[in-house]
Amino acid sequence: MPPASNPIAGTLFHACGGLCASLCYTPQKKIRAWSWETYWLAQAAFCWLLLPILGAVLTIPELGSVLAEAPKAAMLRSFALGALYGVGGIAFGVAIRHIGFALTYSLAVGLSSVLGTLLPPLLAGHLGSLLAGHGGSWIVGGVLLGTAGIAVCGWSGWLKEGDLTKGDAPTTFSARRGLPLCILAGVLSAVFSFALAAGQPVADVAAAHGAGHFQGNVIYLFSNTGAFLTSTIYCLFLGRRHRSLGEYTSGGAATLGANWLLAALSGTLWYCQFFFYGLGHTRMGAYDFSSWALHMIMLVAFSNALGLGLREWRGCRPRTLRVLGLALTVLVAAVLAIAYGNYLGSAA
Protein backbone atom coordinates (compact mmCIF):
# COMPACT_ATOMS: atom_id res chain seq x y z
CA MET A 1 0.00 0.00 0.00
CA PRO A 2 1.57 3.32 -1.06
CA PRO A 3 2.03 6.05 1.57
CA ALA A 4 -0.85 8.51 1.86
CA SER A 5 -0.30 11.79 0.01
CA ASN A 6 -0.15 15.07 1.93
CA PRO A 7 1.28 17.84 -0.31
CA ILE A 8 1.31 20.42 2.47
CA ALA A 9 3.45 18.22 4.72
CA GLY A 10 5.50 17.25 1.68
CA THR A 11 6.23 20.90 0.90
CA LEU A 12 7.34 21.46 4.50
CA PHE A 13 9.73 18.50 4.29
CA HIS A 14 11.10 19.91 1.03
CA ALA A 15 11.64 23.20 2.87
CA CYS A 16 13.73 21.34 5.47
CA GLY A 17 15.74 19.78 2.66
CA GLY A 18 16.23 23.13 0.94
CA LEU A 19 17.45 24.66 4.20
CA CYS A 20 19.99 21.87 4.69
CA ALA A 21 21.12 22.30 1.07
CA SER A 22 21.63 26.03 1.56
CA LEU A 23 23.84 25.37 4.61
CA CYS A 24 25.83 22.34 3.47
CA TYR A 25 28.86 24.18 2.06
CA THR A 26 29.03 26.84 4.78
CA PRO A 27 31.52 24.78 6.85
CA GLN A 28 33.96 24.93 3.91
CA LYS A 29 34.70 28.57 4.80
CA LYS A 30 36.30 27.44 8.08
CA ILE A 31 38.58 24.78 6.59
CA ARG A 32 42.28 25.49 7.22
CA ALA A 33 45.42 24.03 5.58
CA TRP A 34 43.46 21.69 3.28
CA SER A 35 43.31 21.91 -0.50
CA TRP A 36 39.90 21.94 -2.20
CA GLU A 37 40.24 18.33 -3.33
CA THR A 38 41.14 17.18 0.17
CA TYR A 39 38.04 18.78 1.67
CA TRP A 40 35.76 17.71 -1.20
CA LEU A 41 36.67 14.03 -0.96
CA ALA A 42 36.38 14.04 2.85
CA GLN A 43 32.86 15.49 2.84
CA ALA A 44 31.91 13.26 -0.10
CA ALA A 45 32.85 10.19 1.95
CA PHE A 46 30.16 11.17 4.43
CA CYS A 47 27.36 12.39 2.15
CA TRP A 48 27.79 9.95 -0.74
CA LEU A 49 29.04 6.80 0.97
CA LEU A 50 28.82 6.44 4.76
CA LEU A 51 25.52 8.21 5.50
CA PRO A 52 23.53 6.61 2.64
CA ILE A 53 24.57 3.19 3.97
CA LEU A 54 23.71 4.16 7.56
CA GLY A 55 20.41 5.76 6.52
CA ALA A 56 19.32 2.65 4.59
CA VAL A 57 20.30 0.29 7.41
CA LEU A 58 18.35 2.31 10.00
CA THR A 59 15.19 3.04 7.99
CA ILE A 60 14.64 0.20 5.49
CA PRO A 61 13.13 -2.95 7.06
CA GLU A 62 14.60 -6.23 5.84
CA LEU A 63 17.20 -4.40 3.77
CA GLY A 64 18.94 -7.61 2.70
CA SER A 65 15.71 -9.03 1.31
CA VAL A 66 14.91 -5.74 -0.43
CA LEU A 67 18.25 -5.72 -2.23
CA ALA A 68 17.88 -9.39 -3.17
CA GLU A 69 14.41 -8.88 -4.64
CA ALA A 70 14.88 -5.47 -6.29
CA PRO A 71 15.61 -5.34 -10.05
CA LYS A 72 19.35 -5.17 -10.64
CA ALA A 73 18.89 -3.06 -13.78
CA ALA A 74 17.29 -0.28 -11.71
CA MET A 75 20.23 -0.34 -9.29
CA LEU A 76 22.76 -0.08 -12.11
CA ARG A 77 20.90 2.75 -13.88
CA SER A 78 20.64 4.75 -10.66
CA PHE A 79 24.36 4.22 -9.97
CA ALA A 80 25.40 5.23 -13.50
CA LEU A 81 23.22 8.36 -13.48
CA GLY A 82 24.57 9.26 -10.04
CA ALA A 83 28.08 9.06 -11.46
CA LEU A 84 27.09 11.55 -14.18
CA TYR A 85 25.68 13.83 -11.48
CA GLY A 86 29.11 13.75 -9.83
CA VAL A 87 30.62 15.10 -13.04
CA GLY A 88 28.05 17.90 -12.95
CA GLY A 89 29.13 18.90 -9.45
CA ILE A 90 32.75 19.15 -10.60
CA ALA A 91 31.74 21.23 -13.65
CA PHE A 92 29.78 23.56 -11.34
CA GLY A 93 32.83 24.21 -9.18
CA VAL A 94 35.09 24.91 -12.16
CA ALA A 95 32.50 27.18 -13.83
CA ILE A 96 32.44 29.41 -10.75
CA ARG A 97 36.15 30.13 -11.26
CA HIS A 98 35.48 31.44 -14.79
CA ILE A 99 32.15 33.33 -14.61
CA GLY A 100 31.53 33.81 -10.89
CA PHE A 101 29.04 32.44 -8.41
CA ALA A 102 26.00 34.50 -9.43
CA LEU A 103 25.94 33.54 -13.10
CA THR A 104 26.85 29.91 -12.45
CA TYR A 105 24.22 29.54 -9.78
CA SER A 106 21.37 31.13 -11.75
CA LEU A 107 22.10 29.34 -15.03
CA ALA A 108 23.00 25.91 -13.67
CA VAL A 109 20.32 25.67 -10.97
CA GLY A 110 17.65 27.21 -13.21
CA LEU A 111 18.43 24.72 -15.98
CA SER A 112 18.54 21.85 -13.49
CA SER A 113 15.17 22.88 -12.05
CA VAL A 114 13.38 22.77 -15.42
CA LEU A 115 15.08 19.68 -16.85
CA GLY A 116 15.06 17.67 -13.63
CA THR A 117 11.36 18.37 -13.09
CA LEU A 118 9.79 18.01 -16.52
CA LEU A 119 12.01 15.58 -18.44
CA PRO A 120 11.59 12.41 -16.30
CA PRO A 121 7.77 12.26 -16.70
CA LEU A 122 8.08 13.47 -20.31
CA LEU A 123 10.43 10.63 -21.25
CA ALA A 124 8.22 8.20 -19.35
CA GLY A 125 5.36 9.29 -21.62
CA HIS A 126 2.87 10.52 -19.04
CA LEU A 127 3.68 14.23 -18.60
CA GLY A 128 0.79 15.36 -20.81
CA SER A 129 -1.83 13.32 -18.99
CA LEU A 130 -0.53 14.45 -15.61
CA LEU A 131 -0.57 18.14 -16.46
CA ALA A 132 -4.03 17.88 -17.99
CA GLY A 133 -5.43 16.94 -14.58
CA HIS A 134 -6.51 19.14 -11.71
CA GLY A 135 -3.71 21.49 -10.70
CA GLY A 136 -1.46 20.69 -13.66
CA SER A 137 -1.39 24.26 -14.93
CA TRP A 138 -0.41 25.46 -11.45
CA ILE A 139 2.53 23.04 -11.47
CA VAL A 140 3.80 24.28 -14.84
CA GLY A 141 3.28 27.89 -13.85
CA GLY A 142 5.11 27.37 -10.57
CA VAL A 143 8.09 25.70 -12.27
CA LEU A 144 8.38 28.53 -14.83
CA LEU A 145 7.90 31.15 -12.13
CA GLY A 146 10.59 29.49 -10.02
CA THR A 147 12.99 29.49 -12.98
CA ALA A 148 12.34 33.19 -13.46
CA GLY A 149 12.95 33.80 -9.75
CA ILE A 150 16.25 31.91 -9.90
CA ALA A 151 17.27 34.04 -12.90
CA VAL A 152 16.44 37.24 -10.98
CA CYS A 153 18.50 35.90 -8.06
CA GLY A 154 21.39 35.52 -10.47
CA TRP A 155 20.90 39.12 -11.59
CA SER A 156 20.91 40.36 -7.98
CA GLY A 157 24.06 38.34 -7.31
CA TRP A 158 25.70 39.90 -10.37
CA LEU A 159 24.81 43.36 -9.08
CA LYS A 160 26.10 42.43 -5.64
CA GLU A 161 29.48 41.38 -7.01
CA GLY A 162 29.74 44.71 -8.81
CA ASP A 163 28.76 46.65 -5.68
CA LEU A 164 31.18 44.91 -3.36
CA THR A 165 34.16 44.84 -5.73
CA LYS A 166 33.66 48.55 -6.46
CA GLY A 167 34.06 48.12 -10.20
CA ASP A 168 37.25 46.05 -10.13
CA ALA A 169 36.65 43.47 -12.85
CA PRO A 170 37.86 39.93 -12.04
CA THR A 171 40.82 39.00 -14.22
CA THR A 172 39.80 35.33 -14.38
CA PHE A 173 36.40 35.98 -16.02
CA SER A 174 35.98 33.91 -19.18
CA ALA A 175 32.52 33.40 -20.65
CA ARG A 176 33.99 31.21 -23.39
CA ARG A 177 35.14 28.67 -20.83
CA GLY A 178 32.59 29.22 -18.09
CA LEU A 179 29.28 29.14 -19.97
CA PRO A 180 29.74 25.67 -21.55
CA LEU A 181 30.76 24.32 -18.14
CA CYS A 182 27.76 26.02 -16.57
CA ILE A 183 25.38 24.42 -19.06
CA LEU A 184 27.06 21.06 -18.51
CA ALA A 185 26.67 21.49 -14.74
CA GLY A 186 22.97 22.34 -15.08
CA VAL A 187 22.23 19.37 -17.33
CA LEU A 188 24.18 16.85 -15.27
CA SER A 189 22.85 18.20 -11.97
CA ALA A 190 19.37 17.49 -13.31
CA VAL A 191 20.54 13.93 -13.93
CA PHE A 192 20.30 13.28 -10.17
CA SER A 193 16.53 13.57 -10.57
CA PHE A 194 16.78 10.87 -13.24
CA ALA A 195 18.91 8.77 -10.89
CA LEU A 196 16.18 8.93 -8.25
CA ALA A 197 13.49 8.08 -10.81
CA ALA A 198 15.58 5.17 -12.12
CA GLY A 199 15.88 3.78 -8.59
CA GLN A 200 12.14 3.99 -7.85
CA PRO A 201 11.56 0.25 -8.59
CA VAL A 202 13.99 -0.50 -5.75
CA ALA A 203 12.08 1.90 -3.50
CA ASP A 204 8.84 0.15 -4.46
CA VAL A 205 10.25 -3.13 -3.17
CA ALA A 206 11.31 -1.37 0.04
CA ALA A 207 7.77 0.00 0.40
CA ALA A 208 6.39 -3.52 0.07
CA HIS A 209 8.60 -4.48 3.02
CA GLY A 210 7.16 -1.69 5.15
CA ALA A 211 9.58 1.21 4.50
CA GLY A 212 6.69 3.66 4.01
CA HIS A 213 7.80 7.28 3.62
CA PHE A 214 11.45 6.23 4.13
CA GLN A 215 11.47 4.08 0.99
CA GLY A 216 13.60 6.60 -0.97
CA ASN A 217 16.57 6.05 1.35
CA VAL A 218 17.35 2.77 -0.39
CA ILE A 219 17.87 4.60 -3.71
CA TYR A 220 20.74 6.64 -2.23
CA LEU A 221 22.74 3.43 -1.87
CA PHE A 222 23.15 3.58 -5.64
CA SER A 223 22.69 7.19 -6.79
CA ASN A 224 25.02 8.61 -4.14
CA THR A 225 27.73 5.99 -4.44
CA GLY A 226 27.83 6.67 -8.18
CA ALA A 227 28.55 10.32 -7.42
CA PHE A 228 31.15 9.25 -4.85
CA LEU A 229 33.00 7.16 -7.44
CA THR A 230 33.27 10.09 -9.86
CA SER A 231 34.38 12.50 -7.14
CA THR A 232 36.94 10.05 -5.77
CA ILE A 233 38.59 9.59 -9.16
CA TYR A 234 38.79 13.34 -9.77
CA CYS A 235 39.96 14.25 -6.26
CA LEU A 236 42.63 11.54 -6.20
CA PHE A 237 43.83 12.79 -9.59
CA LEU A 238 44.10 16.35 -8.22
CA GLY A 239 45.63 15.11 -4.99
CA ARG A 240 48.38 13.30 -6.84
CA ARG A 241 48.91 16.21 -9.22
CA HIS A 242 49.10 18.79 -6.40
CA ARG A 243 50.78 16.40 -3.95
CA SER A 244 48.07 17.12 -1.39
CA LEU A 245 47.07 13.57 -0.38
CA GLY A 246 49.20 13.81 2.76
CA GLU A 247 46.96 16.61 4.09
CA TYR A 248 44.56 14.03 5.55
CA THR A 249 47.04 13.18 8.29
CA SER A 250 49.54 16.06 8.40
CA GLY A 251 49.32 19.31 10.37
CA GLY A 252 48.45 20.02 13.98
CA ALA A 253 45.99 17.77 15.80
CA ALA A 254 43.60 20.64 16.52
CA THR A 255 43.45 21.82 12.89
CA LEU A 256 43.19 18.29 11.57
CA GLY A 257 40.40 17.38 13.99
CA ALA A 258 38.48 20.57 13.21
CA ASN A 259 38.79 19.96 9.47
CA TRP A 260 37.42 16.43 9.76
CA LEU A 261 34.53 17.63 11.93
CA LEU A 262 33.71 20.39 9.44
CA ALA A 263 33.85 17.93 6.53
CA ALA A 264 31.55 15.58 8.46
CA LEU A 265 29.13 18.43 9.17
CA SER A 266 29.13 19.48 5.51
CA GLY A 267 28.51 15.91 4.36
CA THR A 268 25.75 15.40 6.93
CA LEU A 269 23.92 18.54 5.82
CA TRP A 270 24.22 17.50 2.17
CA TYR A 271 22.80 14.04 2.96
CA CYS A 272 20.00 15.52 5.09
CA GLN A 273 18.77 17.58 2.15
CA PHE A 274 17.86 14.39 0.30
CA PHE A 275 16.75 12.56 3.44
CA PHE A 276 14.06 15.25 3.77
CA TYR A 277 13.62 15.28 -0.01
CA GLY A 278 12.57 11.63 0.18
CA LEU A 279 10.12 12.31 3.00
CA GLY A 280 8.60 15.14 0.97
CA HIS A 281 8.59 13.29 -2.35
CA THR A 282 6.50 10.37 -1.07
CA ARG A 283 3.82 12.79 0.15
CA MET A 284 3.34 14.84 -3.03
CA GLY A 285 0.85 12.48 -4.67
CA ALA A 286 0.20 12.43 -8.43
CA TYR A 287 2.54 15.35 -9.11
CA ASP A 288 5.51 13.98 -7.18
CA PHE A 289 7.79 14.87 -10.12
CA SER A 290 7.46 18.51 -8.99
CA SER A 291 9.61 17.64 -5.96
CA TRP A 292 12.78 18.51 -7.87
CA ALA A 293 11.56 22.02 -8.70
CA LEU A 294 10.48 22.61 -5.10
CA HIS A 295 13.90 21.51 -3.88
CA MET A 296 15.83 23.71 -6.30
CA ILE A 297 13.63 26.77 -5.69
CA MET A 298 13.85 26.47 -1.91
CA LEU A 299 17.60 25.89 -2.06
CA VAL A 300 18.05 29.20 -3.89
CA ALA A 301 15.57 31.07 -1.69
CA PHE A 302 17.13 29.91 1.58
CA SER A 303 20.67 30.51 0.30
CA ASN A 304 19.92 34.15 -0.46
CA ALA A 305 17.85 34.69 2.69
CA LEU A 306 20.67 33.26 4.82
CA GLY A 307 23.10 35.53 3.01
CA LEU A 308 21.01 38.48 4.12
CA GLY A 309 20.97 37.19 7.69
CA LEU A 310 24.75 36.74 7.67
CA ARG A 311 25.15 40.33 6.39
CA GLU A 312 26.78 39.20 3.15
CA TRP A 313 24.79 41.89 1.30
CA ARG A 314 25.99 44.72 3.53
CA GLY A 315 27.32 47.59 1.43
CA CYS A 316 25.13 46.86 -1.61
CA ARG A 317 23.18 49.62 -3.32
CA PRO A 318 19.43 49.92 -2.60
CA ARG A 319 18.74 48.90 -6.21
CA THR A 320 20.56 45.60 -5.68
CA LEU A 321 18.57 44.89 -2.51
CA ARG A 322 15.32 45.66 -4.30
CA VAL A 323 16.18 43.17 -7.04
CA LEU A 324 16.96 40.56 -4.39
CA GLY A 325 13.64 41.30 -2.66
CA LEU A 326 11.84 40.84 -5.99
CA ALA A 327 13.63 37.52 -6.55
CA LEU A 328 12.69 36.17 -3.12
CA THR A 329 9.07 37.25 -3.62
CA VAL A 330 8.91 35.43 -6.97
CA LEU A 331 10.45 32.29 -5.44
CA VAL A 332 7.92 32.25 -2.61
CA ALA A 333 5.11 32.67 -5.14
CA ALA A 334 6.51 29.76 -7.15
CA VAL A 335 6.57 27.48 -4.09
CA LEU A 336 2.98 28.41 -3.25
CA ALA A 337 1.86 27.76 -6.84
CA ILE A 338 3.48 24.31 -6.96
CA ALA A 339 2.15 23.40 -3.51
CA TYR A 340 -1.37 24.50 -4.51
CA GLY A 341 -1.18 22.49 -7.74
CA ASN A 342 -0.19 19.41 -5.75
CA TYR A 343 -3.02 20.06 -3.32
CA LEU A 344 -5.55 20.21 -6.16
CA GLY A 345 -4.14 17.03 -7.69
CA SER A 346 -4.28 15.22 -4.36
CA ALA A 347 -7.84 16.38 -3.67
CA ALA A 348 -8.96 15.19 -7.09
LOPAVEX-593754 format. One line per 2 residues: number of its first residue (from 1); their letters; for each residue y negated, z negated, x of C-alpha. Coordinates in nm, 4 decimals, padded with zeros to 6 digits. Example, Ala and Ser with C-alpha at 12.3 -4.5 7.8 and 13.67 -1.06 7.14 Angstrom:
// LOPAVEX-593754
1	as	00.4500 -00.7800 01.2300; 00.1060 -00.7140 01.3670;
END
This chain:
// LOPAVEX-593754
1	mp	00.0000 00.0000 00.0000; -00.3318 00.1055 00.1571;
3	pa	-00.6050 -00.1573 00.2027; -00.8514 -00.1857 -00.0853;
5	sn	-01.1791 -00.0005 -00.0304; -01.5067 -00.1927 -00.0146;
7	pi	-01.7835 00.0314 00.1276; -02.0424 -00.2474 00.1312;
9	ag	-01.8219 -00.4716 00.3451; -01.7245 -00.1678 00.5505;
11	tl	-02.0900 -00.0898 00.6228; -02.1461 -00.4496 00.7342;
13	fh	-01.8505 -00.4287 00.9734; -01.9908 -00.1032 01.1096;
15	ac	-02.3204 -00.2869 01.1637; -02.1343 -00.5473 01.3731;
17	gg	-01.9781 -00.2658 01.5736; -02.3131 -00.0943 01.6232;
19	lc	-02.4659 -00.4200 01.7449; -02.1873 -00.4688 01.9995;
21	as	-02.2298 -00.1073 02.1122; -02.6029 -00.1559 02.1635;
23	lc	-02.5366 -00.4606 02.3836; -02.2345 -00.3470 02.5828;
25	yt	-02.4181 -00.2057 02.8856; -02.6844 -00.4780 02.9026;
27	pq	-02.4781 -00.6848 03.1522; -02.4934 -00.3913 03.3956;
29	kk	-02.8567 -00.4798 03.4699; -02.7440 -00.8079 03.6298;
31	ir	-02.4780 -00.6592 03.8580; -02.5488 -00.7215 04.2280;
33	aw	-02.4027 -00.5579 04.5415; -02.1693 -00.3279 04.3459;
35	sw	-02.1908 00.0500 04.3310; -02.1942 00.2200 03.9898;
37	et	-01.8335 00.3335 04.0240; -01.7177 -00.0173 04.1135;
39	yw	-01.8778 -00.1665 03.8037; -01.7715 00.1202 03.5763;
41	la	-01.4034 00.0957 03.6666; -01.4043 -00.2850 03.6383;
43	qa	-01.5490 -00.2844 03.2857; -01.3258 00.0104 03.1907;
45	af	-01.0191 -00.1950 03.2849; -01.1168 -00.4432 03.0157;
47	cw	-01.2390 -00.2148 02.7357; -00.9954 00.0737 02.7790;
49	ll	-00.6797 -00.0970 02.9042; -00.6439 -00.4760 02.8818;
51	lp	-00.8210 -00.5499 02.5522; -00.6609 -00.2636 02.3530;
53	il	-00.3195 -00.3968 02.4568; -00.4159 -00.7557 02.3709;
55	ga	-00.5757 -00.6519 02.0409; -00.2655 -00.4594 01.9323;
57	vl	-00.0287 -00.7415 02.0299; -00.2313 -01.0003 01.8351;
59	ti	-00.3045 -00.7987 01.5188; -00.0197 -00.5491 01.4644;
61	pe	00.2948 -00.7065 01.3128; 00.6235 -00.5845 01.4603;
63	lg	00.4401 -00.3773 01.7203; 00.7608 -00.2699 01.8941;
65	sv	00.9029 -00.1312 01.5710; 00.5736 00.0428 01.4905;
67	la	00.5724 00.2225 01.8252; 00.9392 00.3174 01.7878;
69	ea	00.8879 00.4640 01.4406; 00.5473 00.6294 01.4876;
71	pk	00.5340 01.0045 01.5614; 00.5168 01.0635 01.9353;
73	aa	00.3057 01.3780 01.8894; 00.0281 01.1713 01.7295;
75	ml	00.0342 00.9290 02.0229; 00.0081 01.2110 02.2762;
77	rs	-00.2747 01.3876 02.0902; -00.4754 01.0661 02.0641;
79	fa	-00.4219 00.9974 02.4360; -00.5233 01.3502 02.5398;
81	lg	-00.8356 01.3482 02.3218; -00.9265 01.0039 02.4566;
83	al	-00.9057 01.1463 02.8082; -01.1554 01.4184 02.7086;
85	yg	-01.3830 01.1485 02.5680; -01.3755 00.9827 02.9107;
87	vg	-01.5099 01.3042 03.0616; -01.7905 01.2945 02.8048;
89	gi	-01.8900 00.9448 02.9135; -01.9151 01.0596 03.2748;
91	af	-02.1232 01.3645 03.1743; -02.3565 01.1341 02.9777;
93	gv	-02.4212 00.9184 03.2830; -02.4906 01.2162 03.5090;
95	ai	-02.7176 01.3828 03.2496; -02.9415 01.0746 03.2443;
97	rh	-03.0131 01.1264 03.6145; -03.1435 01.4786 03.5475;
99	ig	-03.3327 01.4606 03.2151; -03.3815 01.0888 03.1531;
101	fa	-03.2441 00.8405 02.9038; -03.4500 00.9428 02.5996;
103	lt	-03.3537 01.3103 02.5938; -02.9906 01.2449 02.6851;
105	ys	-02.9538 00.9775 02.4220; -03.1128 01.1746 02.1370;
107	la	-02.9342 01.5031 02.2104; -02.5907 01.3673 02.2996;
109	vg	-02.5674 01.0965 02.0323; -02.7205 01.3210 01.7653;
111	ls	-02.4724 01.5983 01.8434; -02.1848 01.3493 01.8539;
113	sv	-02.2876 01.2052 01.5171; -02.2769 01.5416 01.3377;
115	lg	-01.9679 01.6853 01.5084; -01.7670 01.3632 01.5055;
117	tl	-01.8372 01.3094 01.1357; -01.8010 01.6525 00.9787;
119	lp	-01.5582 01.8443 01.2011; -01.2414 01.6304 01.1589;
121	pl	-01.2260 01.6705 00.7768; -01.3466 02.0312 00.8084;
123	la	-01.0627 02.1246 01.0431; -00.8198 01.9349 00.8220;
125	gh	-00.9288 02.1623 00.5358; -01.0525 01.9041 00.2874;
127	lg	-01.4225 01.8596 00.3679; -01.5365 02.0806 00.0789;
129	sl	-01.3321 01.8985 -00.1833; -01.4453 01.5606 -00.0530;
131	la	-01.8137 01.6457 -00.0568; -01.7878 01.7995 -00.4030;
133	gh	-01.6936 01.4584 -00.5431; -01.9144 01.1709 -00.6507;
135	gg	-02.1489 01.0699 -00.3712; -02.0688 01.3664 -00.1459;
137	sw	-02.4263 01.4929 -00.1387; -02.5456 01.1445 -00.0412;
139	iv	-02.3040 01.1468 00.2532; -02.4284 01.4844 00.3797;
141	gg	-02.7891 01.3849 00.3277; -02.7365 01.0567 00.5107;
143	vl	-02.5700 01.2272 00.8088; -02.8528 01.4826 00.8380;
145	lg	-03.1153 01.2131 00.7900; -02.9491 01.0020 01.0593;
147	ta	-02.9486 01.2976 01.2986; -03.3191 01.3461 01.2337;
149	gi	-03.3801 00.9755 01.2946; -03.1912 00.9905 01.6251;
151	av	-03.4045 01.2898 01.7270; -03.7240 01.0980 01.6436;
153	cg	-03.5898 00.8057 01.8502; -03.5516 01.0470 02.1393;
155	ws	-03.9118 01.1586 02.0898; -04.0357 00.7980 02.0912;
157	gw	-03.8339 00.7311 02.4061; -03.9896 01.0374 02.5696;
159	lk	-04.3361 00.9084 02.4808; -04.2429 00.5640 02.6097;
161	eg	-04.1377 00.7014 02.9479; -04.4709 00.8812 02.9744;
163	dl	-04.6651 00.5677 02.8764; -04.4905 00.3357 03.1185;
165	tk	-04.4843 00.5732 03.4163; -04.8551 00.6460 03.3659;
167	gd	-04.8122 01.0202 03.4058; -04.6049 01.0127 03.7250;
169	ap	-04.3469 01.2849 03.6655; -03.9931 01.2037 03.7858;
171	tt	-03.9001 01.4217 04.0818; -03.5326 01.4380 03.9797;
173	fs	-03.5985 01.6020 03.6400; -03.3913 01.9181 03.5979;
175	ar	-03.3401 02.0648 03.2517; -03.1205 02.3392 03.3994;
177	rg	-02.8669 02.0825 03.5141; -02.9219 01.8089 03.2589;
179	lp	-02.9142 01.9968 02.9285; -02.5666 02.1552 02.9738;
181	lc	-02.4316 01.8143 03.0763; -02.6016 01.6567 02.7757;
183	il	-02.4423 01.9059 02.5378; -02.1056 01.8507 02.7061;
185	ag	-02.1488 01.4739 02.6667; -02.2340 01.5084 02.2975;
187	vl	-01.9372 01.7329 02.2225; -01.6853 01.5267 02.4184;
189	sa	-01.8199 01.1968 02.2854; -01.7485 01.3306 01.9367;
191	vf	-01.3934 01.3926 02.0544; -01.3284 01.0174 02.0297;
193	sf	-01.3568 01.0568 01.6533; -01.0869 01.3241 01.6775;
195	al	-00.8770 01.0887 01.8914; -00.8933 00.8251 01.6175;
197	aa	-00.8083 01.0807 01.3492; -00.5166 01.2116 01.5579;
199	gq	-00.3776 00.8586 01.5879; -00.3986 00.7848 01.2141;
201	pv	-00.0255 00.8589 01.1564; 00.0500 00.5752 01.3988;
203	ad	-00.1896 00.3497 01.2075; -00.0151 00.4456 00.8842;
205	va	00.3132 00.3170 01.0249; 00.1369 -00.0045 01.1309;
207	aa	-00.0005 -00.0404 00.7770; 00.3519 -00.0065 00.6391;
209	hg	00.4483 -00.3016 00.8600; 00.1691 -00.5147 00.7162;
211	ag	-00.1210 -00.4497 00.9579; -00.3655 -00.4014 00.6691;
213	hf	-00.7280 -00.3622 00.7799; -00.6228 -00.4132 01.1451;
215	qg	-00.4078 -00.0985 01.1467; -00.6596 00.0967 01.3601;
217	nv	-00.6052 -00.1345 01.6572; -00.2771 00.0389 01.7350;
219	iy	-00.4601 00.3715 01.7873; -00.6638 00.2235 02.0739;
221	lf	-00.3435 00.1868 02.2737; -00.3581 00.5644 02.3148;
223	sn	-00.7190 00.6794 02.2694; -00.8611 00.4135 02.5024;
225	tg	-00.5987 00.4444 02.7731; -00.6667 00.8177 02.7826;
227	af	-01.0319 00.7422 02.8554; -00.9248 00.4850 03.1150;
229	lt	-00.7160 00.7436 03.3000; -01.0090 00.9856 03.3274;
231	st	-01.2503 00.7141 03.4384; -01.0049 00.5769 03.6935;
233	iy	-00.9587 00.9158 03.8588; -01.3337 00.9771 03.8793;
235	cl	-01.4247 00.6258 03.9959; -01.1542 00.6200 04.2634;
237	fl	-01.2789 00.9591 04.3835; -01.6347 00.8225 04.4095;
239	gr	-01.5113 00.4990 04.5634; -01.3305 00.6841 04.8383;
241	rh	-01.6209 00.9223 04.8907; -01.8788 00.6399 04.9103;
243	rs	-01.6400 00.3954 05.0777; -01.7119 00.1393 04.8072;
245	lg	-01.3572 00.0378 04.7071; -01.3813 -00.2758 04.9196;
247	ey	-01.6606 -00.4092 04.6956; -01.4032 -00.5553 04.4558;
249	ts	-01.3183 -00.8295 04.7040; -01.6063 -00.8400 04.9539;
251	gg	-01.9306 -01.0373 04.9319; -02.0016 -01.3983 04.8446;
253	aa	-01.7768 -01.5796 04.5995; -02.0638 -01.6524 04.3597;
255	tl	-02.1818 -01.2894 04.3452; -01.8286 -01.1569 04.3188;
257	ga	-01.7382 -01.3986 04.0403; -02.0572 -01.3213 03.8483;
259	nw	-01.9964 -00.9473 03.8791; -01.6433 -00.9759 03.7421;
261	ll	-01.7628 -01.1932 03.4532; -02.0391 -00.9439 03.3705;
263	aa	-01.7928 -00.6535 03.3849; -01.5577 -00.8458 03.1551;
265	ls	-01.8431 -00.9165 02.9126; -01.9484 -00.5513 02.9127;
267	gt	-01.5914 -00.4360 02.8511; -01.5403 -00.6928 02.5749;
269	lw	-01.8544 -00.5817 02.3916; -01.7498 -00.2173 02.4219;
271	yc	-01.4041 -00.2960 02.2804; -01.5518 -00.5086 02.0001;
273	qf	-01.7578 -00.2150 01.8774; -01.4394 -00.0300 01.7860;
275	ff	-01.2561 -00.3439 01.6752; -01.5248 -00.3775 01.4062;
277	yg	-01.5279 00.0012 01.3615; -01.1628 -00.0176 01.2571;
279	lg	-01.2309 -00.2999 01.0125; -01.5139 -00.0968 00.8605;
281	ht	-01.3293 00.2353 00.8587; -01.0372 00.1074 00.6504;
283	rm	-01.2792 -00.0154 00.3823; -01.4840 00.3030 00.3336;
285	ga	-01.2484 00.4673 00.0849; -01.2429 00.8429 00.0200;
287	yd	-01.5352 00.9108 00.2542; -01.3982 00.7177 00.5506;
289	fs	-01.4873 01.0120 00.7787; -01.8511 00.8989 00.7462;
291	sw	-01.7644 00.5964 00.9610; -01.8513 00.7868 01.2778;
293	al	-02.2023 00.8702 01.1565; -02.2613 00.5099 01.0485;
295	hm	-02.1505 00.3879 01.3901; -02.3715 00.6300 01.5826;
297	im	-02.6769 00.5693 01.3634; -02.6473 00.1914 01.3846;
299	lv	-02.5895 00.2064 01.7599; -02.9199 00.3893 01.8053;
301	af	-03.1069 00.1692 01.5570; -02.9908 -00.1577 01.7129;
303	sn	-03.0511 -00.0304 02.0669; -03.4147 00.0456 01.9919;
305	al	-03.4686 -00.2693 01.7849; -03.3259 -00.4819 02.0668;
307	gl	-03.5530 -00.3007 02.3099; -03.8477 -00.4123 02.1013;
309	gl	-03.7185 -00.7690 02.0973; -03.6742 -00.7667 02.4746;
311	re	-04.0335 -00.6390 02.5146; -03.9199 -00.3145 02.6780;
313	wr	-04.1886 -00.1299 02.4793; -04.4717 -00.3535 02.5985;
315	gc	-04.7587 -00.1434 02.7325; -04.6864 00.1610 02.5132;
317	rp	-04.9622 00.3320 02.3181; -04.9923 00.2602 01.9432;
319	rt	-04.8899 00.6208 01.8742; -04.5601 00.5677 02.0558;
321	lr	-04.4885 00.2509 01.8572; -04.5664 00.4305 01.5317;
323	vl	-04.3170 00.7042 01.6183; -04.0557 00.4386 01.6962;
325	gl	-04.1302 00.2660 01.3635; -04.0838 00.5988 01.1838;
327	al	-03.7523 00.6545 01.3632; -03.6168 00.3122 01.2685;
329	tv	-03.7253 00.3625 00.9069; -03.5433 00.6967 00.8907;
331	lv	-03.2291 00.5443 01.0453; -03.2254 00.2606 00.7923;
333	aa	-03.2674 00.5140 00.5106; -02.9758 00.7152 00.6515;
335	vl	-02.7478 00.4086 00.6573; -02.8409 00.3246 00.2979;
337	ai	-02.7757 00.6840 00.1856; -02.4308 00.6961 00.3480;
339	ay	-02.3402 00.3508 00.2152; -02.4500 00.4513 -00.1367;
341	gn	-02.2494 00.7738 -00.1185; -01.9409 00.5750 -00.0187;
343	yl	-02.0062 00.3318 -00.3022; -02.0207 00.6164 -00.5551;
345	gs	-01.7030 00.7691 -00.4140; -01.5219 00.4359 -00.4276;
347	aa	-01.6377 00.3665 -00.7837; -01.5194 00.7094 -00.8957;
END
